[in-house]
Amino acid sequence: MQLILNYINGEYCKPIDDKWLDNYNPAEGKIYSKIANSGAEDIEKAYKAAADAFPSWSETSLDERSRILQKIADIIEANLDQLAEAESLDNGKPLSLAKSVDIPRAASNFSFFAKAITQFSSEAHESIGLQSMNFTLRQPIGVVGCISPWNLPLYLFTWKIAPAIAAGNTVVAKPSEITPYTAYLLGEICTEAGLPKGVLNIVNGLGQTAGEAITKHPKIKAITFTGGTKTGEHIAKIAAPMFKKLSLELGGKNPNLIFADCNYDKMLETTVKSSFANQGQICLCGSRIFVEASIYEQFKKDFIEKVSQLKIGHPMNSETKIGALVSKSHLEKVESYVEIAKTENQNILFGGKRVDVENFSEGYYFQPTIIEVKSNDCRINQEEIFGPIVSIMPFETETEALNMANDTKYGLSSTLWTSDMNRVMRMSKKLECGIVWVNTWLNRDLRTPFGGTKQSGVGREGGLEALRFFTEPKNICITYE
């Protein structure tokens, strides 16, 4: 039985209380490993290692930090197959997706920040006549806490860790207890790359124990969290009175606005992806699809046909497009929304049922599901499902589409399909979200800020925004004669 150990002070170790959690293979519904069930003592042990490592690491040259981060990226790339298989096994996503997206992006995160830290500059201002010079230092915060989700495990784990250590901080990190395998493997990679002991400490466990201990620790000075809005609210209530820096990337209920003048074939192909990639378990999936009335019936017909062709199967099957959902409890949650749709008298156009994959009947498989809704006010359109369920409904005018898009407590991303550049500019400015994709989806440039508005989060990650978050600005003023 595989043991998922903690990685503290450069070494793998068991949890202090020797408690363990079961880790399931979603594709088969079977336990395949045990996860360290850590508590406050383990977090304290990790904090001490990080605190001891901070003075030296924070003074390490940018060139040396950059070299080590790039080495980590190179080792991730060299171990693509092993890491992709581990991600697929642990998460249930198709192996092809892990190979083409998750693991390459994890390597890119380290490689990007290896370069970005060498270009991260401060400001200086000469006050003519006052004979003074002001300049700003950007100094690392200290020990920071990074808590990542289960949907893109290594991808989002590294998205937080790479800029934190690039900026000179040391880290206490907790991956999701549902998908910890690739984070566990990252410890070995960091050791091989020569990352000094204590710079990165990975502690496994539950959110309400290990995650809570990170959040409450009086000397962990910043928290970056990606996950559900309710958990983010809980973290904020603890961290805000302690005056910790906070970056919260939370839920989404993203609109996909389709106008009749779009490139129809490109839109249709991309909309299938933006609806059901990673089994719909991406915070950026377009789960509310609004279609201009003049093409609505045609879209409905074509969309159902395309979705019906998606192969559901074991993640290791090269032909699989829809793998397993991440856990039994999440499968049950997703399924419950089909029942909610029925009670609301919505029209289930396709899917809505569990799938029995041959030889893997205990796996957590669910059909991609399309629901035609009558109003944007329904629960299907207002609550984050985070699974392979999308709603569709028509609109008549640009104003109606905009109002429905914004009529939600979330504001993460929007996708806009149109060839009218005037419409693009009008709507992009008025859409209440952190990201607008026009005639594309999930087209990410790592230099750009990432995050949402309203209950989709606080702060921005990515590019220089991440390096700003993980540093404190200090103004120094010098007068001269």
C-alpha positions as CSV (number, residue, x, y, z in Angstrom):
1,M,0.0,0.0,0.0
2,Q,1.5,3.3,-1.1
3,L,2.0,5.8,1.8
4,I,1.7,9.5,1.0
5,L,4.1,11.0,3.5
6,N,4.8,14.6,4.5
7,Y,7.8,16.4,3.2
8,I,9.4,18.5,5.9
9,N,12.8,20.0,6.0
10,G,13.8,18.2,2.9
11,E,12.8,14.7,4.1
12,Y,9.8,12.5,3.9
13,C,8.2,11.7,7.3
14,K,5.1,10.1,8.8
15,P,2.6,12.3,10.7
16,I,3.4,12.7,14.3
17,D,0.2,11.0,15.5
18,D,0.6,8.2,13.0
19,K,-2.9,8.8,11.7
20,W,-3.8,8.0,8.0
21,L,-6.6,8.7,5.5
22,D,-7.8,6.4,2.8
23,N,-7.0,7.6,-0.7
24,Y,-9.3,6.3,-3.5
25,N,-8.7,5.7,-7.2
26,P,-11.8,7.4,-8.7
27,A,-11.7,5.3,-11.8
28,E,-12.1,2.1,-9.9
29,G,-13.6,3.3,-6.6
30,K,-10.9,1.4,-4.6
31,I,-8.4,2.5,-2.0
32,Y,-4.9,2.4,-3.4
33,S,-2.9,4.5,-0.9
34,K,-2.9,6.0,2.6
35,I,-2.4,9.7,3.2
36,A,-0.8,11.3,6.2
37,N,-3.5,12.7,8.4
38,S,-1.6,15.6,9.9
39,G,-2.5,18.0,12.6
40,A,-1.3,21.2,14.3
41,E,1.9,19.5,15.6
42,D,2.9,18.6,12.0
43,I,2.2,22.1,10.8
44,E,4.3,23.5,13.7
45,K,7.1,21.2,12.7
46,A,6.9,22.4,9.1
47,Y,6.7,26.0,10.2
48,K,9.9,25.6,12.2
49,A,11.7,24.1,9.3
50,A,10.5,27.0,7.0
51,A,11.4,29.6,9.6
52,D,14.9,28.2,10.0
53,A,15.4,28.2,6.2
54,F,14.0,31.7,5.6
55,P,17.1,33.9,6.5
56,S,19.4,32.0,4.1
57,W,16.8,31.6,1.3
58,S,15.7,35.2,1.4
59,E,19.3,36.3,0.9
60,T,20.0,33.8,-1.8
61,S,20.8,35.5,-5.1
62,L,18.1,35.8,-7.8
63,D,20.3,33.9,-10.2
64,E,20.6,31.0,-7.8
65,R,16.9,30.9,-7.0
66,S,16.2,31.1,-10.7
67,R,18.6,28.3,-11.5
68,I,16.9,26.0,-8.9
69,L,13.4,26.8,-10.1
70,Q,14.4,26.0,-13.6
71,K,16.0,22.8,-12.6
72,I,12.7,21.8,-10.9
73,A,10.9,22.6,-14.1
74,D,13.3,20.5,-16.1
75,I,12.9,17.5,-13.8
76,I,9.1,17.7,-14.0
77,E,9.4,17.7,-17.8
78,A,11.7,14.7,-17.7
79,N,9.2,12.8,-15.6
80,L,6.2,13.7,-17.6
81,D,4.9,10.1,-18.0
82,Q,5.3,9.1,-14.4
83,L,3.7,12.3,-13.1
84,A,0.8,12.2,-15.6
85,E,0.0,8.6,-14.7
86,A,0.0,9.6,-11.0
87,E,-2.3,12.5,-11.6
88,S,-4.7,10.4,-13.6
89,L,-4.7,7.7,-11.0
90,D,-5.3,10.1,-8.2
91,N,-7.8,12.4,-9.8
92,G,-9.7,10.4,-12.4
93,K,-8.9,12.7,-15.3
94,P,-8.0,11.3,-18.7
95,L,-4.3,10.4,-18.9
96,S,-4.1,12.3,-22.2
97,L,-5.3,15.5,-20.4
98,A,-2.7,15.1,-17.6
99,K,0.0,14.6,-20.2
100,S,-1.0,17.5,-22.5
101,V,-2.1,20.1,-19.9
102,D,-1.6,19.4,-16.2
103,I,2.0,18.3,-16.0
104,P,3.4,20.6,-18.7
105,R,1.7,23.5,-17.0
106,A,3.3,22.6,-13.7
107,A,6.7,22.7,-15.3
108,S,5.8,26.0,-17.0
109,N,4.9,27.5,-13.6
110,F,8.3,26.9,-12.3
111,S,10.0,27.9,-15.5
112,F,8.0,31.1,-15.8
113,F,8.8,32.3,-12.3
114,A,12.4,31.3,-12.6
115,K,12.6,33.9,-15.3
116,A,10.1,36.4,-13.9
117,I,12.0,36.9,-10.6
118,T,15.0,38.1,-12.5
119,Q,12.8,40.8,-14.2
120,F,10.9,41.9,-11.1
121,S,12.1,45.4,-10.5
122,S,11.4,48.1,-7.9
123,E,10.8,51.9,-8.4
124,A,12.9,54.9,-7.6
125,H,11.7,58.6,-7.6
126,E,14.0,61.6,-7.5
127,S,12.4,64.7,-5.9
128,I,14.0,67.5,-7.8
129,G,14.4,70.6,-5.7
130,L,13.9,68.8,-2.4
131,Q,17.2,67.0,-2.7
132,S,15.8,63.6,-1.9
133,M,15.5,60.2,-3.4
134,N,12.8,57.7,-2.8
135,F,13.1,54.0,-3.7
136,T,11.1,50.9,-3.0
137,L,12.3,47.6,-1.8
138,R,10.3,44.4,-2.5
139,Q,11.1,42.1,0.3
140,P,9.9,38.5,0.9
141,I,7.2,38.2,3.5
142,G,8.6,35.2,5.5
143,V,6.8,31.9,6.0
144,V,3.7,31.7,3.8
145,G,0.9,29.1,3.6
146,C,-0.3,27.6,0.3
147,I,-3.5,25.5,0.2
148,S,-4.4,24.0,-3.2
149,P,-7.5,22.2,-4.6
150,W,-8.1,18.7,-6.1
151,N,-9.2,19.5,-9.6
152,L,-5.8,20.5,-11.1
153,P,-3.6,19.1,-8.4
154,L,0.0,19.7,-9.4
155,Y,-0.9,22.4,-11.9
156,L,-2.4,24.7,-9.1
157,F,-0.1,23.5,-6.4
158,T,2.9,24.7,-8.3
159,W,1.0,27.9,-9.4
160,K,1.3,29.0,-5.7
161,I,4.6,27.5,-4.6
162,A,6.7,28.7,-7.6
163,P,6.2,32.5,-7.1
164,A,6.3,32.1,-3.3
165,I,9.8,30.6,-3.3
166,A,11.0,32.6,-6.3
167,A,10.3,35.8,-4.3
168,G,12.4,34.5,-1.4
169,N,9.7,33.2,0.9
170,T,9.7,29.7,2.5
171,V,6.5,27.7,2.4
172,V,4.2,25.4,4.4
173,A,1.9,23.9,1.7
174,K,-1.1,21.6,1.9
175,P,-2.4,19.8,-1.2
176,S,-6.0,18.6,-1.3
177,E,-6.4,15.4,0.8
178,I,-8.4,14.0,-2.2
179,T,-5.5,14.3,-4.7
180,P,-2.1,14.5,-2.9
181,Y,0.0,12.1,-5.0
182,T,1.8,14.4,-7.3
183,A,2.5,16.9,-4.6
184,Y,4.1,14.0,-2.7
185,L,6.3,13.3,-5.7
186,L,7.2,16.9,-6.0
187,G,9.2,16.7,-2.8
188,E,11.6,14.2,-4.3
189,I,11.9,16.5,-7.4
190,C,12.8,19.5,-5.2
191,T,15.4,17.5,-3.4
192,E,17.0,16.4,-6.7
193,A,17.0,20.0,-7.9
194,G,18.9,21.1,-4.9
195,L,16.2,23.2,-3.2
196,P,17.6,23.9,0.3
197,K,16.0,22.0,3.2
198,G,13.0,23.8,4.7
199,V,12.3,26.1,1.8
200,L,9.3,24.0,0.8
201,N,7.4,21.8,3.3
202,I,4.4,19.7,2.2
203,V,2.0,18.7,4.9
204,N,-0.9,16.4,4.0
205,G,-4.2,16.2,5.9
206,L,-7.8,17.5,6.1
207,G,-8.8,21.1,5.6
208,Q,-10.4,21.3,9.1
209,T,-7.2,20.2,10.8
210,A,-4.0,20.7,8.8
211,G,-5.5,23.5,6.7
212,E,-7.0,25.2,9.8
213,A,-3.6,25.0,11.6
214,I,-1.9,26.8,8.7
215,T,-4.6,29.5,8.6
216,K,-4.5,30.0,12.4
217,H,-0.7,29.9,12.8
218,P,0.3,33.3,14.3
219,K,3.6,33.4,12.4
220,I,2.5,32.3,9.0
221,K,2.1,35.8,7.4
222,A,0.2,35.1,4.2
223,I,-2.3,32.6,2.9
224,T,-3.1,31.7,-0.7
225,F,-6.0,29.4,-1.1
226,T,-7.9,28.0,-4.1
227,G,-11.1,26.2,-3.5
228,G,-14.8,26.6,-2.6
229,T,-16.3,30.0,-1.7
230,K,-17.6,28.8,1.7
231,T,-14.1,27.6,2.7
232,G,-12.6,30.9,1.5
233,E,-15.1,32.8,3.6
234,H,-14.0,30.7,6.6
235,I,-10.3,31.3,6.0
236,A,-11.0,35.0,5.6
237,K,-12.8,35.2,9.0
238,I,-9.7,33.7,10.7
239,A,-7.0,35.4,8.7
240,A,-8.3,38.9,8.4
241,P,-8.3,39.8,12.1
242,M,-4.7,38.5,12.2
243,F,-3.9,40.9,9.4
244,K,-2.5,38.2,7.2
245,K,-2.1,38.8,3.4
246,L,-4.8,36.9,1.6
247,S,-5.2,35.6,-1.9
248,L,-8.5,33.7,-2.4
249,E,-9.4,32.1,-5.8
250,L,-12.9,30.7,-5.2
251,G,-15.9,29.5,-7.1
252,G,-17.4,30.4,-10.4
253,K,-20.6,30.2,-12.4
254,N,-19.2,31.4,-15.7
255,P,-21.4,32.6,-18.6
256,N,-20.7,31.6,-22.2
257,L,-22.4,34.2,-24.4
258,I,-22.9,33.1,-28.0
259,F,-24.1,35.6,-30.7
260,A,-25.3,34.7,-34.1
261,D,-22.4,36.4,-35.9
262,C,-19.8,34.2,-34.3
263,N,-17.5,31.7,-36.1
264,Y,-20.1,28.9,-35.5
265,D,-17.9,25.8,-36.1
266,K,-15.1,27.1,-33.9
267,M,-17.5,28.2,-31.2
268,L,-19.2,24.8,-31.2
269,E,-16.0,22.8,-30.9
270,T,-14.7,25.1,-28.1
271,T,-17.9,25.2,-26.2
272,V,-17.9,21.4,-25.9
273,K,-14.4,21.7,-24.3
274,S,-15.3,24.7,-22.1
275,S,-18.3,22.8,-20.8
276,F,-16.8,19.3,-20.1
277,A,-13.0,19.5,-20.0
278,N,-11.7,17.7,-16.9
279,Q,-15.3,16.4,-16.3
280,G,-16.4,20.0,-15.9
281,Q,-14.2,20.2,-12.8
282,I,-12.4,23.5,-13.7
283,C,-13.4,26.7,-12.0
284,L,-13.3,28.4,-15.5
285,C,-15.7,26.0,-17.2
286,G,-18.6,27.8,-19.0
287,S,-21.5,26.3,-17.1
288,R,-24.2,28.8,-18.2
289,I,-24.6,28.9,-21.9
290,F,-26.6,31.8,-23.3
291,V,-27.4,31.6,-27.1
292,E,-28.9,34.3,-29.3
293,A,-32.4,33.2,-30.2
294,S,-31.9,33.2,-34.0
295,I,-29.4,30.3,-33.7
296,Y,-30.6,28.7,-30.5
297,E,-32.4,25.7,-32.0
298,Q,-29.6,24.9,-34.3
299,F,-27.0,25.2,-31.5
300,K,-29.1,23.0,-29.3
301,K,-29.3,20.3,-31.9
302,D,-25.6,20.5,-32.8
303,F,-24.4,20.7,-29.2
304,I,-26.3,17.6,-28.1
305,E,-24.9,15.7,-31.1
306,K,-21.3,16.7,-30.3
307,V,-21.6,16.0,-26.6
308,S,-23.2,12.6,-27.3
309,Q,-20.0,11.6,-29.1
310,L,-17.7,12.2,-26.1
311,K,-16.4,8.8,-25.0
312,I,-16.8,8.1,-21.2
313,G,-14.3,5.6,-19.9
314,H,-11.3,4.7,-17.8
315,P,-8.8,7.5,-17.6
316,M,-5.9,5.3,-18.9
317,N,-7.8,4.6,-22.1
318,S,-6.4,6.8,-24.9
319,E,-9.8,7.2,-26.4
320,T,-11.4,8.5,-23.2
321,K,-12.6,12.1,-23.3
322,I,-14.7,12.0,-20.0
323,G,-13.0,10.3,-17.1
324,A,-14.1,9.7,-13.5
325,L,-15.3,12.4,-11.1
326,V,-12.9,12.9,-8.3
327,S,-14.7,11.2,-5.4
328,K,-17.9,9.4,-4.5
329,S,-19.2,12.3,-2.5
330,H,-18.6,14.7,-5.4
331,L,-20.4,12.2,-7.8
332,E,-23.4,12.3,-5.4
333,K,-23.4,16.1,-5.3
334,V,-23.3,16.4,-9.0
335,E,-26.1,13.8,-9.4
336,S,-28.2,15.7,-6.8
337,Y,-28.4,18.7,-9.2
338,V,-30.1,16.6,-11.8
339,E,-32.8,15.9,-9.2
340,I,-32.9,19.6,-8.4
341,A,-33.4,20.4,-12.1
342,K,-36.3,18.0,-12.2
343,T,-38.0,19.6,-9.2
344,E,-37.6,22.9,-10.9
345,N,-39.2,21.5,-14.1
346,Q,-36.2,22.1,-16.2
347,N,-35.7,20.2,-19.4
348,I,-32.9,17.6,-19.3
349,L,-31.8,17.4,-23.0
350,F,-29.0,14.9,-22.6
351,G,-27.3,12.9,-19.9
352,G,-28.1,13.1,-16.2
353,K,-27.2,9.6,-15.2
354,R,-24.3,7.6,-13.8
355,V,-22.3,5.5,-16.2
356,D,-21.3,1.9,-15.6
357,V,-17.9,1.5,-17.4
358,E,-17.2,-2.1,-18.2
359,N,-14.9,-3.8,-15.7
360,F,-14.9,-0.6,-13.5
361,S,-18.5,-0.6,-12.2
362,E,-17.4,1.0,-8.9
363,G,-15.8,4.0,-10.5
364,Y,-17.3,7.5,-10.3
365,Y,-18.5,8.1,-13.8
366,F,-21.3,10.4,-14.9
367,Q,-22.7,11.5,-18.2
368,P,-22.0,15.0,-19.6
369,T,-25.4,16.6,-19.0
370,I,-27.2,19.4,-20.8
371,I,-30.2,21.1,-19.1
372,E,-32.4,23.6,-20.8
373,V,-33.5,26.1,-18.2
374,K,-36.4,28.6,-18.3
375,S,-34.8,31.3,-16.2
376,N,-31.4,32.4,-14.9
377,D,-32.9,32.6,-11.4
378,C,-33.0,28.8,-11.0
379,R,-30.6,26.9,-8.7
380,I,-29.0,25.2,-11.7
381,N,-27.8,28.6,-12.9
382,Q,-27.0,30.2,-9.5
383,E,-25.1,27.5,-7.6
384,E,-21.7,26.1,-8.5
385,I,-22.0,22.4,-9.4
386,F,-18.4,21.9,-10.5
387,G,-19.1,18.9,-12.6
388,P,-20.2,17.8,-16.1
389,I,-23.5,19.7,-16.1
390,V,-24.3,22.8,-18.2
391,S,-27.4,24.8,-18.7
392,I,-28.5,26.5,-22.0
393,M,-31.1,29.1,-22.6
394,P,-31.8,31.7,-25.4
395,F,-31.6,35.5,-25.3
396,E,-33.0,38.2,-27.6
397,T,-30.8,41.2,-27.0
398,E,-27.3,42.1,-26.0
399,T,-28.6,43.9,-22.9
400,E,-30.6,40.8,-21.8
401,A,-27.5,38.6,-22.3
402,L,-25.3,41.0,-20.3
403,N,-27.8,41.2,-17.5
404,M,-28.1,37.4,-17.2
405,A,-24.4,37.0,-17.3
406,N,-23.9,39.4,-14.4
407,D,-26.8,38.1,-12.4
408,T,-24.9,35.8,-10.1
409,K,-22.9,36.1,-6.9
410,Y,-19.8,34.9,-8.8
411,G,-17.5,36.8,-11.1
412,L,-14.6,34.7,-12.3
413,S,-14.6,34.4,-16.1
414,S,-16.8,35.0,-19.1
415,T,-16.6,33.8,-22.7
416,L,-17.9,35.9,-25.5
417,W,-18.5,34.6,-29.1
418,T,-19.0,37.3,-31.7
419,S,-17.3,38.9,-34.7
420,D,-18.6,42.4,-33.8
421,M,-15.6,44.3,-32.3
422,N,-17.8,47.1,-31.0
423,R,-19.9,44.5,-29.1
424,V,-16.6,43.0,-27.8
425,M,-15.5,46.3,-26.3
426,R,-18.9,47.2,-24.9
427,M,-19.5,43.9,-23.2
428,S,-16.0,43.2,-22.0
429,K,-16.0,46.5,-20.0
430,K,-19.4,45.7,-18.5
431,L,-19.1,42.0,-17.7
432,E,-18.5,41.6,-14.0
433,C,-15.6,39.2,-13.9
434,G,-11.9,38.9,-13.7
435,I,-11.3,37.3,-17.1
436,V,-13.1,37.7,-20.4
437,W,-12.2,35.4,-23.3
438,V,-13.3,36.5,-26.7
439,N,-13.7,33.8,-29.4
440,T,-11.5,31.5,-27.3
441,W,-11.4,29.7,-23.9
442,L,-8.7,28.9,-21.4
443,N,-6.2,30.7,-23.5
444,R,-3.7,31.6,-20.7
445,D,-0.7,33.9,-20.8
446,L,1.2,33.4,-17.5
447,R,2.1,37.1,-17.5
448,T,-1.5,38.2,-17.0
449,P,-3.4,38.6,-13.7
450,F,-5.7,35.7,-12.7
451,G,-8.6,36.0,-10.3
452,G,-12.3,37.0,-9.9
453,T,-14.7,39.5,-8.5
454,K,-17.6,39.2,-6.1
455,Q,-17.6,35.8,-4.4
456,S,-15.1,34.4,-6.8
457,G,-12.3,35.7,-4.8
458,V,-9.9,38.3,-3.4
459,G,-6.7,39.4,-5.1
460,R,-4.9,38.2,-8.2
461,E,-2.4,35.5,-9.0
462,G,-0.1,35.1,-12.0
463,G,2.7,37.2,-13.5
464,L,4.0,40.1,-11.5
465,E,0.8,40.2,-9.5
466,A,1.9,37.0,-7.8
467,L,5.4,38.3,-7.0
468,R,3.8,41.5,-5.6
469,F,1.5,39.4,-3.4
470,F,4.5,37.4,-2.0
471,T,6.5,40.5,-1.2
472,E,6.1,43.5,1.0
473,P,6.9,47.0,-0.4
474,K,9.2,49.2,1.7
475,N,9.7,52.9,0.8
476,I,13.1,54.3,1.7
477,C,13.7,58.1,1.5
478,I,17.1,59.6,1.5
479,T,17.9,63.3,1.5
480,Y,21.2,64.7,0.4
481,E,23.0,68.1,0.1
